Amino acid sequence: MQPDLRRFADEHFRLTDTRDGVAFCAKVGGATTSGSHYPRSELREMDGTARAAWSNTAGRHVLSVRESVTALPSAKPEVVTAQIHDAEDDVLQVRLEGTELSVQYDDGAERVVLDPAYVLGSQFDIDVVAEHGKIRVFHNGVQRALIDRSGSGWYFKVGSYVQSDAEHDEPEAVGEVILHFLAVTHGEETSRNQTE
């Protein structure tokens, strides 16, 4: 963990009252970053003090998270909880829209539903495995997606990235995601027959 995060807390990033997770809270009326129309409170994968950037054509790259979504904006109830990103755009998103939890790619043109009736506050596990020019997505230990996609300059992101703004919702509306567990590993590839 980055030393500066050990004691850092504010209205967007804090320990839960029960101290069993870290809450990421993004207000709809919050500030945005370049290249984004929507506010976010997220962690971006780093490699020490440098920005991480890897390719799924070499090595095995795994994001494992246990999350729960505890709040959504009311008019446009959408939040992204985890991503693979590259230098320009997202490669893959784990996204809650209303009660539908899905993994989306190709700018949302392709989706695999992970849970059609998600209940706010329920914990779920996501494992994203990127290797051999493919991405596998597991939901609660079951593989749900196999995506034939390769690239470079990739990195993982987790947190709350609301998909609404003050034009759609009240500025104080929030998307809140609790991160209960997080692990990122990079290593050697598994044999191909284990990934297909």
C-alpha positions in Angstrom: 0.0 0.0 0.0 1.2 3.5 -0.7 2.3 5.1 2.6 0.2 8.2 2.0 -3.0 6.1 2.0 -2.4 4.5 5.4 -4.0 7.4 7.3 -5.7 9.4 4.5 -9.5 9.9 4.8 -12.0 12.4 3.5 -15.6 12.5 2.3 -14.7 10.5 -0.8 -12.4 7.8 0.7 -12.7 6.4 4.2 -12.8 3.3 6.4 -16.3 2.1 7.0 -17.8 2.5 10.5 -17.4 -1.2 11.0 -13.8 -1.1 9.8 -14.4 -4.0 7.4 -13.8 -2.1 4.2 -12.9 1.2 2.5 -15.8 3.3 1.2 -15.3 5.1 -2.2 -17.9 7.9 -2.6 -18.4 10.0 -5.7 -20.9 12.8 -5.8 -22.7 13.4 -9.0 -21.8 17.1 -8.8 -18.1 16.5 -8.1 -15.1 17.4 -10.1 -14.2 15.4 -13.2 -10.8 14.6 -14.7 -9.7 15.1 -18.3 -11.2 12.6 -20.6 -14.2 11.9 -18.3 -17.7 13.4 -18.1 -18.4 11.9 -14.7 -16.9 12.2 -11.2 -15.0 9.3 -9.6 -13.3 8.2 -6.4 -10.9 5.4 -7.4 -7.6 3.8 -7.0 -5.4 3.4 -10.0 -2.8 0.6 -10.2 0.7 1.7 -9.7 4.1 0.0 -10.1 5.9 1.6 -7.1 5.9 5.3 -7.8 5.4 4.8 -11.6 2.1 4.2 -13.3 1.5 0.6 -14.0 1.3 -0.5 -17.7 1.2 -4.1 -18.8 0.1 -6.3 -21.7 -2.0 -9.4 -21.6 0.0 -10.9 -24.4 2.8 -11.6 -21.9 2.4 -12.8 -18.3 -0.6 -13.3 -16.1 -2.4 -10.3 -14.7 -5.1 -10.8 -12.0 -7.4 -8.4 -10.1 -9.3 -9.9 -7.2 -11.8 -7.8 -5.4 -14.7 -8.2 -2.9 -17.0 -5.3 -3.2 -20.5 -4.0 -2.3 -22.4 -1.1 -3.8 -24.3 0.8 -1.1 -25.6 3.8 -2.9 -26.6 4.9 -6.4 -27.8 8.2 -7.9 -31.6 8.1 -8.2 -32.2 9.5 -11.7 -29.4 7.6 -13.5 -28.5 4.8 -11.1 -25.2 3.6 -12.6 -21.7 3.1 -11.2 -18.5 1.4 -12.4 -16.8 -0.5 -9.6 -13.7 -2.0 -11.4 -11.9 -1.6 -14.7 -9.1 -2.5 -17.0 -8.0 0.7 -18.6 -5.4 1.7 -21.2 -3.8 5.1 -22.1 -7.0 6.3 -23.9 -10.1 4.5 -22.6 -11.6 1.6 -20.6 -11.0 -1.9 -22.0 -13.5 -3.5 -19.6 -15.8 -2.3 -16.9 -17.6 -4.1 -14.0 -20.8 -2.0 -13.8 -24.0 -1.8 -11.8 -27.0 -0.2 -13.7 -30.0 -0.2 -11.4 -30.1 -3.9 -10.2 -28.1 -5.3 -13.1 -24.5 -6.1 -12.4 -22.5 -6.8 -15.6 -19.2 -6.8 -17.2 -19.1 -4.5 -20.3 -16.6 -4.0 -23.1 -16.4 -2.5 -26.6 -17.6 0.8 -25.1 -20.7 -0.9 -23.6 -21.7 -2.6 -26.9 -21.0 -6.0 -25.4 -22.1 -7.1 -22.0 -22.3 -10.2 -19.9 -24.8 -10.1 -17.0 -23.3 -11.2 -13.7 -26.3 -10.7 -11.5 -29.7 -9.5 -12.9 -31.1 -8.7 -9.5 -28.3 -7.2 -7.4 -29.4 -5.9 -4.0 -27.6 -2.8 -2.6 -25.2 -3.7 0.2 -24.6 -7.3 -1.0 -21.0 -8.3 -1.2 -19.7 -10.0 -4.4 -16.4 -11.3 -5.6 -14.8 -10.4 -9.0 -11.7 -11.9 -10.4 -10.4 -10.5 -13.7 -7.6 -12.7 -15.3 -5.8 -11.2 -18.3 -3.4 -13.5 -20.2 -2.8 -15.1 -23.6 -4.5 -12.2 -25.3 -7.8 -12.9 -23.5 -9.7 -11.7 -20.4 -11.6 -14.0 -18.2 -14.1 -12.6 -15.6 -15.2 -14.6 -12.6 -18.2 -13.6 -10.5 -18.4 -15.3 -7.0 -15.9 -17.9 -8.2 -17.7 -18.9 -11.4 -16.3 -17.9 -14.8 -18.9 -15.8 -16.6 -17.0 -14.2 -19.5 -14.2 -15.1 -21.8 -13.3 -12.0 -23.9 -10.9 -12.3 -26.9 -9.1 -9.0 -26.5 -5.4 -8.1 -26.3 -3.5 -4.9 -25.8 -0.8 -3.0 -23.9 -0.5 -0.1 -21.6 -3.2 -1.7 -19.4 -3.8 -1.1 -15.7 -6.5 -1.9 -13.1 -8.8 0.6 -11.4 -11.3 0.1 -8.6 -13.7 2.3 -6.7 -16.7 4.4 -7.4 -17.0 5.9 -10.9 -20.6 7.3 -11.2 -22.1 7.4 -14.6 -24.2 10.5 -14.0 -23.8 14.2 -13.6 -25.6 17.3 -12.4 -27.6 17.4 -15.7 -29.3 14.1 -14.7 -29.2 14.0 -10.9 -29.1 16.2 -7.9 -25.4 17.4 -7.4 -25.3 15.8 -3.9 -26.5 12.3 -5.2 -23.8 9.7 -4.7 -22.5 6.4 -5.9 -20.8 4.5 -3.1 -18.8 1.3 -3.4 -17.2 -0.5 -0.5 -14.0 -2.4 -1.1 -13.7 -5.3 1.3 -10.8 -7.0 -0.3 -8.3 -6.2 -3.0 -5.3 -8.1 -4.5 -3.5 -7.5 -7.8 -0.9 -10.0 -8.9 1.3 -10.2 -12.0 3.2 -13.4 -12.8 3.9 -16.1 -15.3 1.2 -17.3 -17.7 -0.7 -20.5 -17.1 -0.8 -23.1 -19.8 -3.2 -22.3 -22.6 -5.6 -25.2 -21.9 -6.3 -23.8 -18.4 -7.5 -20.5 -19.8 -9.9 -21.7 -22.5 
